[in-house]
Amino acid sequence: MTAQPEPRRAGLLPVAWGDEIYWEEWGSASGLPALYLHGGPGGSLGTSAYRHRFDLDRSA
């Protein structure tokens, strides 16, 4: 697995009551998509640590 220093894309998704959800896109553009949800801020994820659970170089 190759560690990418930055996400390919990132942003804020507007949701109900004026809140926003932060999202990031990592890995191969031709890879299989995966959605990783976690319980919110303050966890032990660090800086995008969850991406290490996936093979970011794998294509579909």
PDB file with one MODEL, atoms N, CA, C and O in Angstrom:
MODEL        1
ATOM      1  N   MET A   1       0.823  -1.181   0.000  1.00  0.00           N
ATOM      2  CA  MET A   1       0.000   0.000   0.000  1.00  0.00           C
ATOM      3  C   MET A   1       0.869   1.248   0.000  1.00  0.00           C
ATOM      4  O   MET A   1       1.846   1.343   0.743  1.00  0.00           O
ATOM      5  N   THR A   2       0.505   2.182  -0.829  1.00  0.00           N
ATOM      6  CA  THR A   2       1.217   3.454  -0.887  1.00  0.00           C
ATOM      7  C   THR A   2       0.451   4.483  -0.074  1.00  0.00           C
ATOM      8  O   THR A   2      -0.753   4.660  -0.265  1.00  0.00           O
ATOM      9  N   ALA A   3       1.135   5.155   0.823  1.00  0.00           N
ATOM     10  CA  ALA A   3       0.486   6.188   1.633  1.00  0.00           C
ATOM     11  C   ALA A   3       0.387   7.473   0.814  1.00  0.00           C
ATOM     12  O   ALA A   3       1.396   7.997   0.342  1.00  0.00           O
ATOM     13  N   GLN A   4      -0.815   7.966   0.652  1.00  0.00           N
ATOM     14  CA  GLN A   4      -1.016   9.240  -0.030  1.00  0.00           C
ATOM     15  C   GLN A   4      -0.930  10.351   1.012  1.00  0.00           C
ATOM     16  O   GLN A   4      -1.524  10.237   2.085  1.00  0.00           O
ATOM     17  N   PRO A   5      -0.198  11.425   0.710  1.00  0.00           N
ATOM     18  CA  PRO A   5      -0.044  12.484   1.695  1.00  0.00           C
ATOM     19  C   PRO A   5      -1.303  13.332   1.892  1.00  0.00           C
ATOM     20  O   PRO A   5      -1.501  13.904   2.964  1.00  0.00           O
ATOM     21  N   GLU A   6      -2.150  13.415   0.873  1.00  0.00           N
ATOM     22  CA  GLU A   6      -3.346  14.257   0.917  1.00  0.00           C
ATOM     23  C   GLU A   6      -4.499  13.546   0.208  1.00  0.00           C
ATOM     24  O   GLU A   6      -4.260  12.737  -0.688  1.00  0.00           O
ATOM     25  N   PRO A   7      -5.746  13.833   0.593  1.00  0.00           N
ATOM     26  CA  PRO A   7      -6.872  13.264  -0.139  1.00  0.00           C
ATOM     27  C   PRO A   7      -6.941  13.851  -1.550  1.00  0.00           C
ATOM     28  O   PRO A   7      -6.487  14.971  -1.787  1.00  0.00           O
ATOM     29  N   ARG A   8      -7.521  13.075  -2.496  1.00  0.00           N
ATOM     30  CA  ARG A   8      -7.709  13.595  -3.859  1.00  0.00           C
ATOM     31  C   ARG A   8      -8.716  14.733  -3.855  1.00  0.00           C
ATOM     32  O   ARG A   8      -8.545  15.734  -4.550  1.00  0.00           O
ATOM     33  N   ARG A   9      -9.768  14.565  -3.065  1.00  0.00           N
ATOM     34  CA  ARG A   9     -10.790  15.605  -2.930  1.00  0.00           C
ATOM     35  C   ARG A   9     -11.304  15.588  -1.491  1.00  0.00           C
ATOM     36  O   ARG A   9     -11.216  14.569  -0.806  1.00  0.00           O
ATOM     37  N   ALA A  10     -11.826  16.694  -1.052  1.00  0.00           N
ATOM     38  CA  ALA A  10     -12.420  16.796   0.283  1.00  0.00           C
ATOM     39  C   ALA A  10     -13.416  17.941   0.261  1.00  0.00           C
ATOM     40  O   ALA A  10     -13.341  18.830  -0.588  1.00  0.00           O
ATOM     41  N   GLY A  11     -14.340  17.910   1.194  1.00  0.00           N
ATOM     42  CA  GLY A  11     -15.315  18.988   1.234  1.00  0.00           C
ATOM     43  C   GLY A  11     -16.277  18.839   2.388  1.00  0.00           C
ATOM     44  O   GLY A  11     -16.120  17.976   3.252  1.00  0.00           O
ATOM     45  N   LEU A  12     -17.271  19.695   2.384  1.00  0.00           N
ATOM     46  CA  LEU A  12     -18.322  19.669   3.395  1.00  0.00           C
ATOM     47  C   LEU A  12     -19.651  19.431   2.693  1.00  0.00           C
ATOM     48  O   LEU A  12     -19.977  20.114   1.721  1.00  0.00           O
ATOM     49  N   LEU A  13     -20.414  18.468   3.183  1.00  0.00           N
ATOM     50  CA  LEU A  13     -21.719  18.125   2.638  1.00  0.00           C
ATOM     51  C   LEU A  13     -22.787  18.727   3.543  1.00  0.00           C
ATOM     52  O   LEU A  13     -22.880  18.356   4.714  1.00  0.00           O
ATOM     53  N   PRO A  14     -23.606  19.662   3.014  1.00  0.00           N
ATOM     54  CA  PRO A  14     -24.654  20.245   3.846  1.00  0.00           C
ATOM     55  C   PRO A  14     -25.719  19.204   4.197  1.00  0.00           C
ATOM     56  O   PRO A  14     -26.147  18.437   3.334  1.00  0.00           O
ATOM     57  N   VAL A  15     -26.139  19.178   5.440  1.00  0.00           N
ATOM     58  CA  VAL A  15     -27.196  18.272   5.896  1.00  0.00           C
ATOM     59  C   VAL A  15     -28.228  19.092   6.681  1.00  0.00           C
ATOM     60  O   VAL A  15     -28.162  20.321   6.679  1.00  0.00           O
ATOM     61  N   ALA A  16     -29.158  18.441   7.337  1.00  0.00           N
ATOM     62  CA  ALA A  16     -30.262  19.112   8.014  1.00  0.00           C
ATOM     63  C   ALA A  16     -29.803  20.110   9.069  1.00  0.00           C
ATOM     64  O   ALA A  16     -28.716  19.991   9.633  1.00  0.00           O
ATOM     65  N   TRP A  17     -30.648  21.082   9.316  1.00  0.00           N
ATOM     66  CA  TRP A  17     -30.487  22.082  10.377  1.00  0.00           C
ATOM     67  C   TRP A  17     -29.188  22.889  10.272  1.00  0.00           C
ATOM     68  O   TRP A  17     -28.664  23.355  11.283  1.00  0.00           O
ATOM     69  N   GLY A  18     -28.675  23.052   9.064  1.00  0.00           N
ATOM     70  CA  GLY A  18     -27.487  23.865   8.871  1.00  0.00           C
ATOM     71  C   GLY A  18     -26.175  23.188   9.226  1.00  0.00           C
ATOM     72  O   GLY A  18     -25.123  23.825   9.185  1.00  0.00           O
ATOM     73  N   ASP A  19     -26.219  21.903   9.576  1.00  0.00           N
ATOM     74  CA  ASP A  19     -24.986  21.173   9.891  1.00  0.00           C
ATOM     75  C   ASP A  19     -24.283  20.745   8.611  1.00  0.00           C
ATOM     76  O   ASP A  19     -24.869  20.787   7.529  1.00  0.00           O
ATOM     77  N   GLU A  20     -23.035  20.338   8.735  1.00  0.00           N
ATOM     78  CA  GLU A  20     -22.237  19.856   7.603  1.00  0.00           C
ATOM     79  C   GLU A  20     -21.483  18.605   8.013  1.00  0.00           C
ATOM     80  O   GLU A  20     -21.100  18.444   9.172  1.00  0.00           O
ATOM     81  N   ILE A  21     -21.274  17.720   7.045  1.00  0.00           N
ATOM     82  CA  ILE A  21     -20.475  16.507   7.255  1.00  0.00           C
ATOM     83  C   ILE A  21     -19.220  16.636   6.408  1.00  0.00           C
ATOM     84  O   ILE A  21     -19.300  16.872   5.203  1.00  0.00           O
ATOM     85  N   TYR A  22     -18.059  16.483   7.037  1.00  0.00           N
ATOM     86  CA  TYR A  22     -16.786  16.537   6.315  1.00  0.00           C
ATOM     87  C   TYR A  22     -16.546  15.202   5.628  1.00  0.00           C
ATOM     88  O   TYR A  22     -16.782  14.151   6.224  1.00  0.00           O
ATOM     89  N   TRP A  23     -16.079  15.227   4.379  1.00  0.00           N
ATOM     90  CA  TRP A  23     -15.777  14.009   3.635  1.00  0.00           C
ATOM     91  C   TRP A  23     -14.429  14.141   2.936  1.00  0.00           C
ATOM     92  O   TRP A  23     -13.961  15.244   2.653  1.00  0.00           O
ATOM     93  N   GLU A  24     -13.811  12.977   2.661  1.00  0.00           N
ATOM     94  CA  GLU A  24     -12.535  12.916   1.937  1.00  0.00           C
ATOM     95  C   GLU A  24     -12.600  11.792   0.920  1.00  0.00           C
ATOM     96  O   GLU A  24     -13.282  10.791   1.140  1.00  0.00           O
ATOM     97  N   GLU A  25     -11.894  11.950  -0.196  1.00  0.00           N
ATOM     98  CA  GLU A  25     -11.776  10.912  -1.216  1.00  0.00           C
ATOM     99  C   GLU A  25     -10.301  10.547  -1.348  1.00  0.00           C
ATOM    100  O   GLU A  25      -9.458  11.398  -1.634  1.00  0.00           O
ATOM    101  N   TRP A  26     -10.005   9.265  -1.136  1.00  0.00           N
ATOM    102  CA  TRP A  26      -8.634   8.756  -1.194  1.00  0.00           C
ATOM    103  C   TRP A  26      -8.557   7.613  -2.177  1.00  0.00           C
ATOM    104  O   TRP A  26      -9.591   7.048  -2.534  1.00  0.00           O
ATOM    105  N   GLY A  27      -7.382   7.254  -2.624  1.00  0.00           N
ATOM    106  CA  GLY A  27      -7.153   6.047  -3.403  1.00  0.00           C
ATOM    107  C   GLY A  27      -7.319   6.230  -4.896  1.00  0.00           C
ATOM    108  O   GLY A  27      -7.369   7.349  -5.406  1.00  0.00           O
ATOM    109  N   SER A  28      -7.403   5.103  -5.585  1.00  0.00           N
ATOM    110  CA  SER A  28      -7.484   5.055  -7.041  1.00  0.00           C
ATOM    111  C   SER A  28      -8.867   5.504  -7.520  1.00  0.00           C
ATOM    112  O   SER A  28      -9.886   5.060  -6.991  1.00  0.00           O
ATOM    113  N   ALA A  29      -8.896   6.378  -8.515  1.00  0.00           N
ATOM    114  CA  ALA A  29     -10.166   6.830  -9.077  1.00  0.00           C
ATOM    115  C   ALA A  29     -10.924   5.685  -9.726  1.00  0.00           C
ATOM    116  O   ALA A  29     -12.147   5.749  -9.848  1.00  0.00           O
ATOM    117  N   SER A  30     -10.225   4.642 -10.144  1.00  0.00           N
ATOM    118  CA  SER A  30     -10.880   3.488 -10.767  1.00  0.00           C
ATOM    119  C   SER A  30     -11.135   2.363  -9.766  1.00  0.00           C
ATOM    120  O   SER A  30     -11.562   1.276 -10.152  1.00  0.00           O
ATOM    121  N   GLY A  31     -10.877   2.616  -8.495  1.00  0.00           N
ATOM    122  CA  GLY A  31     -11.069   1.601  -7.464  1.00  0.00           C
ATOM    123  C   GLY A  31     -12.526   1.458  -7.044  1.00  0.00           C
ATOM    124  O   GLY A  31     -13.386   2.238  -7.455  1.00  0.00           O
ATOM    125  N   LEU A  32     -12.787   0.458  -6.226  1.00  0.00           N
ATOM    126  CA  LEU A  32     -14.121   0.251  -5.683  1.00  0.00           C
ATOM    127  C   LEU A  32     -14.378   1.262  -4.572  1.00  0.00           C
ATOM    128  O   LEU A  32     -13.530   1.443  -3.698  1.00  0.00           O
ATOM    129  N   PRO A  33     -15.522   1.915  -4.592  1.00  0.00           N
ATOM    130  CA  PRO A  33     -15.803   2.892  -3.541  1.00  0.00           C
ATOM    131  C   PRO A  33     -16.102   2.213  -2.208  1.00  0.00           C
ATOM    132  O   PRO A  33     -16.646   1.110  -2.166  1.00  0.00           O
ATOM    133  N   ALA A  34     -15.742   2.878  -1.143  1.00  0.00           N
ATOM    134  CA  ALA A  34     -16.051   2.404   0.206  1.00  0.00           C
ATOM    135  C   ALA A  34     -16.464   3.618   1.031  1.00  0.00           C
ATOM    136  O   ALA A  34     -15.898   4.702   0.886  1.00  0.00           O
ATOM    137  N   LEU A  35     -17.435   3.431   1.880  1.00  0.00           N
ATOM    138  CA  LEU A  35     -17.891   4.495   2.763  1.00  0.00           C
ATOM    139  C   LEU A  35     -17.541   4.091   4.182  1.00  0.00           C
ATOM    140  O   LEU A  35     -17.942   3.024   4.647  1.00  0.00           O
ATOM    141  N   TYR A  36     -16.797   4.938   4.867  1.00  0.00           N
ATOM    142  CA  TYR A  36     -16.386   4.648   6.240  1.00  0.00           C
ATOM    143  C   TYR A  36     -17.027   5.682   7.149  1.00  0.00           C
ATOM    144  O   TYR A  36     -16.745   6.873   7.023  1.00  0.00           O
ATOM    145  N   LEU A  37     -17.871   5.252   8.049  1.00  0.00           N
ATOM    146  CA  LEU A  37     -18.524   6.151   8.995  1.00  0.00           C
ATOM    147  C   LEU A  37     -17.965   5.895  10.385  1.00  0.00           C
ATOM    148  O   LEU A  37     -17.695   4.751  10.751  1.00  0.00           O
ATOM    149  N   HIS A  38     -17.793   6.954  11.154  1.00  0.00           N
ATOM    150  CA  HIS A  38     -17.323   6.779  12.522  1.00  0.00           C
ATOM    151  C   HIS A  38     -18.175   7.636  13.447  1.00  0.00           C
ATOM    152  O   HIS A  38     -19.006   8.416  12.983  1.00  0.00           O
ATOM    153  N   GLY A  39     -17.977   7.500  14.707  1.00  0.00           N
ATOM    154  CA  GLY A  39     -18.843   8.107  15.703  1.00  0.00           C
ATOM    155  C   GLY A  39     -18.632   9.573  15.982  1.00  0.00           C
ATOM    156  O   GLY A  39     -19.195  10.092  16.947  1.00  0.00           O
ATOM    157  N   GLY A  40     -17.867  10.246  15.202  1.00  0.00           N
ATOM    158  CA  GLY A  40     -17.722  11.682  15.403  1.00  0.00           C
ATOM    159  C   GLY A  40     -16.357  12.082  15.912  1.00  0.00           C
ATOM    160  O   GLY A  40     -15.446  11.258  15.995  1.00  0.00           O
ATOM    161  N   PRO A  41     -16.219  13.355  16.254  1.00  0.00           N
ATOM    162  CA  PRO A  41     -14.921  13.885  16.660  1.00  0.00           C
ATOM    163  C   PRO A  41     -14.444  13.299  17.987  1.00  0.00           C
ATOM    164  O   PRO A  41     -15.230  12.813  18.800  1.00  0.00           O
ATOM    165  N   GLY A  42     -13.157  13.364  18.168  1.00  0.00           N
ATOM    166  CA  GLY A  42     -12.576  12.959  19.439  1.00  0.00           C
ATOM    167  C   GLY A  42     -12.160  11.510  19.520  1.00  0.00           C
ATOM    168  O   GLY A  42     -11.628  11.074  20.540  1.00  0.00           O
ATOM    169  N   GLY A  43     -12.396  10.752  18.455  1.00  0.00           N
ATOM    170  CA  GLY A  43     -12.017   9.345  18.456  1.00  0.00           C
ATOM    171  C   GLY A  43     -10.519   9.172  18.289  1.00  0.00           C
ATOM    172  O   GLY A  43      -9.765  10.144  18.336  1.00  0.00           O
ATOM    173  N   SER A  44     -10.096   7.952  18.098  1.00  0.00           N
ATOM    174  CA  SER A  44      -8.667   7.654  17.956  1.00  0.00           C
ATOM    175  C   SER A  44      -8.244   7.548  16.500  1.00  0.00           C
ATOM    176  O   SER A  44      -7.253   6.883  16.198  1.00  0.00           O
ATOM    177  N   LEU A  45      -8.973   8.187  15.588  1.00  0.00           N
ATOM    178  CA  LEU A  45      -8.645   8.098  14.167  1.00  0.00           C
ATOM    179  C   LEU A  45      -7.452   8.950  13.778  1.00  0.00           C
ATOM    180  O   LEU A  45      -6.810   8.680  12.763  1.00  0.00           O
ATOM    181  N   GLY A  46      -7.150   9.950  14.546  1.00  0.00           N
ATOM    182  CA  GLY A  46      -6.047  10.828  14.178  1.00  0.00           C
ATOM    183  C   GLY A  46      -6.376  11.563  12.893  1.00  0.00           C
ATOM    184  O   GLY A  46      -7.532  11.916  12.660  1.00  0.00           O
ATOM    185  N   THR A  47      -5.389  11.796  12.069  1.00  0.00           N
ATOM    186  CA  THR A  47      -5.593  12.488  10.806  1.00  0.00           C
ATOM    187  C   THR A  47      -5.852  11.469   9.711  1.00  0.00           C
ATOM    188  O   THR A  47      -4.913  10.916   9.139  1.00  0.00           O
ATOM    189  N   SER A  48      -7.119  11.218   9.417  1.00  0.00           N
ATOM    190  CA  SER A  48      -7.542  10.293   8.357  1.00  0.00           C
ATOM    191  C   SER A  48      -6.952   8.898   8.529  1.00  0.00           C
ATOM    192  O   SER A  48      -6.702   8.217   7.534  1.00  0.00           O
ATOM    193  N   ALA A  49      -6.725   8.463   9.741  1.00  0.00           N
ATOM    194  CA  ALA A  49      -6.088   7.173   9.989  1.00  0.00           C
ATOM    195  C   ALA A  49      -6.885   5.998   9.448  1.00  0.00           C
ATOM    196  O   ALA A  49      -6.311   4.944   9.175  1.00  0.00           O
ATOM    197  N   TYR A  50      -8.197   6.153   9.285  1.00  0.00           N
ATOM    198  CA  TYR A  50      -9.032   5.077   8.778  1.00  0.00           C
ATOM    199  C   TYR A  50      -8.644   4.632   7.370  1.00  0.00           C
ATOM    200  O   TYR A  50      -8.908   3.487   7.005  1.00  0.00           O
ATOM    201  N   ARG A  51      -8.035   5.485   6.581  1.00  0.00           N
ATOM    202  CA  ARG A  51      -7.689   5.115   5.195  1.00  0.00           C
ATOM    203  C   ARG A  51      -6.687   3.969   5.143  1.00  0.00           C
ATOM    204  O   ARG A  51      -6.593   3.283   4.125  1.00  0.00           O
ATOM    205  N   HIS A  52      -5.944   3.750   6.212  1.00  0.00           N
ATOM    206  CA  HIS A  52      -4.964   2.659   6.245  1.00  0.00           C
ATOM    207  C   HIS A  52      -5.631   1.287   6.333  1.00  0.00           C
ATOM    208  O   HIS A  52      -4.961   0.262   6.207  1.00  0.00           O
ATOM    209  N   ARG A  53      -6.941   1.265   6.548  1.00  0.00           N
ATOM    210  CA  ARG A  53      -7.690   0.011   6.575  1.00  0.00           C
ATOM    211  C   ARG A  53      -8.003  -0.497   5.165  1.00  0.00           C
ATOM    212  O   ARG A  53      -8.505  -1.610   5.008  1.00  0.00           O
ATOM    213  N   PHE A  54      -7.715   0.300   4.151  1.00  0.00           N
ATOM    214  CA  PHE A  54      -8.037  -0.023   2.762  1.00  0.00           C
ATOM    215  C   PHE A  54      -6.780  -0.029   1.904  1.00  0.00           C
ATOM    216  O   PHE A  54      -5.809   0.662   2.214  1.00  0.00           O
ATOM    217  N   ASP A  55      -6.796  -0.811   0.818  1.00  0.00           N
ATOM    218  CA  ASP A  55      -5.709  -0.813  -0.158  1.00  0.00           C
ATOM    219  C   ASP A  55      -5.986   0.308  -1.155  1.00  0.00           C
ATOM    220  O   ASP A  55      -6.778   0.122  -2.079  1.00  0.00           O
ATOM    221  N   LEU A  56      -5.354   1.462  -0.989  1.00  0.00           N
ATOM    222  CA  LEU A  56      -5.631   2.638  -1.791  1.00  0.00           C
ATOM    223  C   LEU A  56      -5.105   2.521  -3.216  1.00  0.00           C
ATOM    224  O   LEU A  56      -5.467   3.334  -4.066  1.00  0.00           O
ATOM    225  N   ASP A  57      -4.262   1.535  -3.501  1.00  0.00           N
ATOM    226  CA  ASP A  57      -3.711   1.355  -4.836  1.00  0.00           C
ATOM    227  C   ASP A  57      -4.554   0.396  -5.674  1.00  0.00           C
ATOM    228  O   ASP A  57      -4.357   0.304  -6.886  1.00  0.00           O
ATOM    229  N   ARG A  58      -5.468  -0.305  -5.062  1.00  0.00           N
ATOM    230  CA  ARG A  58      -6.250  -1.327  -5.767  1.00  0.00           C
ATOM    231  C   ARG A  58      -7.250  -0.691  -6.719  1.00  0.00           C
ATOM    232  O   ARG A  58      -7.926   0.277  -6.369  1.00  0.00           O
ATOM    233  N   SER A  59      -7.340  -1.248  -7.940  1.00  0.00           N
ATOM    234  CA  SER A  59      -8.323  -0.817  -8.930  1.00  0.00           C
ATOM    235  C   SER A  59      -9.487  -1.793  -8.900  1.00  0.00           C
ATOM    236  O   SER A  59      -9.385  -2.895  -8.361  1.00  0.00           O
ATOM    237  N   ALA A  60     -10.589  -1.368  -9.488  1.00  0.00           N
ATOM    238  CA  ALA A  60     -11.794  -2.205  -9.527  1.00  0.00           C
ATOM    239  C   ALA A  60     -11.581  -3.493 -10.273  1.00  0.00           C
ATOM    240  O   ALA A  60     -12.504  -4.300 -10.388  1.00  0.00           O
TER     241      ALA A  60
ENDMDL
END
